[in-house]
Amino acid sequence: MLQQDGKYINLIIGKDWPTIRAGNSGGVTVMELRSYCSAFEAALHGDTLLAKQRERETKKATAATPVAAVKSEPAAAPVPVKTKAAA
């Protein structure tokens, strides 16, 4: 499906594909992907690249979930230090 968005044309292929934006002078941008080397290659393989990106995001989110807090014993009172000035 093609959508006109101001001076850009958005190409929407499917639900699992990123939006491909073509400019009026021929520039291509893949919207949902954060990084890619070639916009043309990213547009061709957008479904696999987007799936890999989402997989990395879910791994990062599950690794960042906090583990249940473990109760520790209270810290021991500091030992007083004797100095010559105190004597």
C-alpha positions in Angstrom: 0.0 0.0 0.0 1.3 3.5 -0.8 0.5 6.5 1.4 1.3 10.1 0.5 2.8 11.8 3.6 3.6 15.4 2.6 6.6 15.2 0.3 7.3 11.6 1.1 5.7 8.3 -0.1 5.4 5.6 2.5 5.4 2.0 1.3 3.6 -0.3 3.7 4.1 -3.9 2.7 2.6 -5.8 5.7 2.2 -6.1 9.4 5.7 -7.6 10.1 7.5 -5.2 7.7 8.9 -1.8 8.5 7.6 1.3 6.7 9.8 2.3 3.8 9.8 6.0 3.1 10.8 7.3 -0.3 11.6 11.0 -0.8 10.8 13.1 -3.8 14.5 13.1 -4.9 14.8 9.3 -4.5 16.1 8.9 -1.0 15.0 5.8 0.8 14.6 5.4 4.6 13.4 2.4 6.6 11.5 3.9 9.5 11.3 1.3 12.2 14.9 0.0 11.9 17.4 1.8 14.1 20.5 1.0 12.1 21.3 -0.5 8.7 24.2 -0.2 6.2 22.2 0.1 3.0 18.6 1.4 2.8 18.0 -0.7 -0.3 19.2 -3.9 1.5 17.2 -3.0 4.6 14.1 -2.5 2.5 14.5 -5.9 0.8 15.1 -7.8 4.0 13.1 -5.6 6.3 11.0 -8.4 7.8 14.1 -10.4 9.0 15.9 -7.3 10.2 12.9 -6.0 12.1 12.4 -9.5 13.7 16.0 -9.5 14.9 15.7 -6.0 16.3 12.6 -6.9 18.2 14.3 -10.1 19.5 17.2 -8.1 20.8 14.8 -5.6 22.5 12.9 -8.4 24.3 16.2 -10.0 25.4 17.4 -6.6 26.8 14.0 -6.0 28.5 14.1 -9.5 30.2 17.7 -9.1 31.3 16.9 -5.7 32.8 14.1 -6.9 35.1 15.2 -6.6 38.7 15.7 -9.8 40.8 13.9 -10.0 44.1 15.8 -8.0 46.8 17.8 -10.2 49.2 17.8 -9.1 52.8 21.2 -8.7 54.2 22.3 -8.5 57.8 22.8 -5.0 59.3 26.3 -3.6 58.9 28.6 -4.1 62.0 29.3 -1.0 64.1 32.7 0.6 63.2 35.5 -0.2 65.5 36.8 2.9 67.3 40.4 3.8 66.3 42.7 5.0 69.1 45.0 7.9 68.1 47.6 9.9 70.0 45.5 13.0 69.9 42.6 11.2 71.6 44.8 10.0 74.5 
